[in-house]
Amino acid sequence: MDEFQEILQDFLVEAFELVEKLDEDLVELESTPEDLELLNGIFRVAHTVKGASSFLNFDILTHLTHHMEDVLNRARHGELKITPDVMDVILESVDLMKALLEKIRDTSSDDGIDVSACVARLDKITGGDGEVQAPVTSVPVEEVIHEEVVEEASDEEEIDYDSMSPEEVEAEIERLLQERQEEDRKKREAKIAAGEKVPTMPDEPSEDEVVATPKETPIATPAVHVENKVNQEKAKASAPARKTPASVEQTIRVDVKRLDHLMNLIGELVLAKNRLIKINDDVEERYEGEEFLEELNQVVSIVSLVTTDLQIAVMKTRMLPVGKVFNKFPRMIRDLSRELNKKIDLVISGEDTELDKSIVEEIGDPLVHIIRNSCDHGIETPEERTAKGKPELGTITLKAYNEGNQIVIQIDDDGKGLDAQMLKNKSLEKGLITEKEADQMSEKEAFTLIFKPGFSTAAAVTNVSGRGVGMDVVKTNIEKLNGIIDIDSEVGKGTSMKLKIPLTLAIIQALLVGVQEEHYAIPLASVLETVRISKDEIYTVEGKSVMRLRDDVLSLVHIGDIFEVERILDANDFAYVVVLGLGTSKLGLIVDTLVGQEEIVIKSLGDYLKGIEGIAGATIRGDGGVTLIVDVVALMNMAREVKASALIDTESGTSVSKEKTKASDYVVMIVDDSKTDRMIMRKALEPLGVTLVEASDGQEALNTLKAGDYNFDAMLIDIEMPRMDGYSLASEIKKYNRYKNLPLIAVTSRTSKSDRMRGVESGMVEYITKPYSADYLSSVVQRNVNFKSEFL
Amino acid sequence: MSDKLKQIINKQTQQQDSVVEQLDDVVQLVGFIIGEEEYAIPILSIQEIIKPFSWTRVPQVPAYVLGVFNLRGSVIPLIDLRVKFGLTPKKQNEDTRFIVMRDGDDVAGFVIDRLTMAIRIKKENIGAAPDTVNSDDTIIEGVGKQSDRIITILKVNKLLKRDF
């Protein structure tokens, strides 16, 4: 049965693709009924589905498509005119066909859907005798046949030529092939004559591969010609179903999982590349001027270049044209305009604009809602329009285009537009807003009222829209994609909606901010601006922090209050405010530092940690660390509940000062890059009996301090050290609340006054110049750690 | 499918079953220490055991969830079993390890104090969890009796299940 399943899968994928295109073509056909090529294309779809379904024993589907084919065939030969009524029946049958295909996908069988009514109507159009025969479906028999059919049919395709004997079919194929080869040859000759290079065709193309193999695209066009000829010559007995694609696409289908996996692997590669670059820098520093460095440099830059390209290339494989979603709208508009008795024209542009697959999938529903709304509430009836002096035919424009890192999908209609006052009244009536709010609302803010849950402006509820759901769902869905909606409208002129959506969900631009020792990434799409403020610019109003930003009052919240960040570092006099904007609401997020803008790859936190409020996911940074991504929507909600504590509570350093009971309870850190110097200090202090810990540079000292294994009572710090010098070390240490009172003693050979000044500035309490006597050092240390004399 | 083929396949699956049965008698575990106790989990549910490295704190989670860390490109939660088992947190030292456990699609890293050894234990030597903890939401799979000690065997799927 597996083989059957495989064929079935292929059939379904192909059929769904064809049907999707069919909708679009049919609507187009209605406006240009004479377009023979279009008709042929549509006919071929019906025909392909019919052929394949009969091959797979789906009797009902075959039955339906057979009758569709009849109608279309007549139209193709000019025996039937495509009127809207005819089109209705055809579209109905396409819908049925879709339903059948879905049924087959879900249950592997096509019974349970009644097609006889539709078939009867189709027959009526063809002017047939009206004899409607529901196909006899016998499920048990079907089951048995499947396997046999597969075996038999794979080598002979007689099923499609039910009236011909195998020999005749062979002869027919032979003839067609020759005919086409002839044509090709002529074309080639013509081209050669014209001085062009033409790829040579294999001498004996096997009948199955000729059309389907992508590498032979050059002959694709002639193939179609032949096909048309075939169809015209023998409309009743038709060409094999599997040979009918109108044009050969150079594509293969790949499971999305594989692409995701590839993307993950590349993510790892990027990390490795980043580390490689870092190591290269270190090596460069260490072996300056060595010859091999040049070579290493080159390799590293090639690797990093290729990795970046690879990353982009794989990302592109996930991109789909947005036209995939737009396709279904012409049909929808057609149905809606007939249902609503309005005349509406849909103009689509930019359907080639590409978006990440996951976004393309998500964006369909919101667009349906918006377009329905435009048809129902936006565009007026032809009478109203004429009365207003507008053309009877209303126009909805759907376009997509790139704008920076975003893609914009714009939906414009030339309908009656939104009336801000009416919207306000309506919301007041429904209790969605208060009168005070309504008064303060700008026109633009009033437009966003339509996104409030429970809002509906249509006086009469139609079955198209107006149930009060929809637009708020649209908003949530778009926000889920990190997108924003922008509405503009003018009464009597029309409404314009812009959906701004990031190109891909997987990679976004983010602003990295720091709070204490942690970093967070904020999607740049929601960042309006950043400002540096001093503490006294923050006011407290009703328990909330606010600040003045130009003419507005901006409410503030500290990121540390939202994410429960422990305050280890001493608060600065300055802070940065990241102004977040979502639609019309704004919020100032106070952070300690701004790290910069970076392109980040979004990773999910997994099942275990999903749904943490305020966190949208995580990303992996160049150094291999994980940084959390802020969920701006949730954060804005959380901000309402957080009490203001911003920047004020700088608790005095809670240095743990335990009672010293013996000399070794005192811990002193010696920081010096020279081993000899460390030894000299050690020798000077050992007689005291205090515990000594050594570090060979500032970085190491800081790490030892932060590790918290010891409670240091004093630090002896050399000034000149690799990696981090004494001044930087001192100022780093002084950033921490708990080390505020830790005595830092500079021990250095720098004697100038300016050096001493710098030492004091960075927080050193004593300044000992080398050389010094052991007794002097010892006494300075004793003084600073409050050494109890009884231990001596 | 021809009957012969079916017969052959049936035979093969029967043989495989018997092999599995033999293996089923012995359970392979990896033992580790948390606090004073020795625990063990099935070796097959371990993805890897790694030395500790830095992680990122995640807000609004219980104290035993230390945060997330980067395991070759995937972001994985890190859980301190000491804290989860009600012990005081301890500074990580040389013996500390992260055990990355997997159950289907669920993956998480667990901080343990020290590894002991890989243990082969006969199924008959594994007793049920003590009655007092024998409810549905216990994370104890059973108690393995060795000659010199007993080992608590943990349920990996329970460990990997979010309970907050």
Chai-1 contact restraints between the chains, C-beta under 6 A:
chainA,res_idxA,chainB,res_idxB,connection_type,confidence,min_distance_angstrom,max_distance_angstrom,comment,restraint_id
A,N264,B,G73,contact,1.0,0.0,6.0,A-B,restraint_1
A,G267,B,G73,contact,1.0,0.0,6.0,A-B,restraint_2
A,E268,B,R72,contact,1.0,0.0,6.0,A-B,restraint_3
A,E268,B,G73,contact,1.0,0.0,6.0,A-B,restraint_4
A,F563,B,P59,contact,1.0,0.0,6.0,A-B,restraint_5
A,E564,B,P59,contact,1.0,0.0,6.0,A-B,restraint_6
A,K603,B,V75,contact,1.0,0.0,6.0,A-B,restraint_7
A,D607,B,D106,contact,1.0,0.0,6.0,A-B,restraint_8
A,Y608,B,P77,contact,1.0,0.0,6.0,A-B,restraint_9
A,Y608,B,A108,contact,1.0,0.0,6.0,A-B,restraint_10
A,Y608,B,R162,contact,1.0,0.0,6.0,A-B,restraint_11
A,L609,B,P77,contact,1.0,0.0,6.0,A-B,restraint_12
A,I612,B,Q60,contact,1.0,0.0,6.0,A-B,restraint_13
A,A618,B,V68,contact,1.0,0.0,6.0,A-B,restraint_14
A,A618,B,V75,contact,1.0,0.0,6.0,A-B,restraint_15
A,I620,B,N70,contact,1.0,0.0,6.0,A-B,restraint_16
A,G624,B,N70,contact,1.0,0.0,6.0,A-B,restraint_17
A,V626,B,T56,contact,1.0,0.0,6.0,A-B,restraint_18
A,V626,B,V68,contact,1.0,0.0,6.0,A-B,restraint_19
A,V626,B,N70,contact,1.0,0.0,6.0,A-B,restraint_20
A,V626,B,V75,contact,1.0,0.0,6.0,A-B,restraint_21
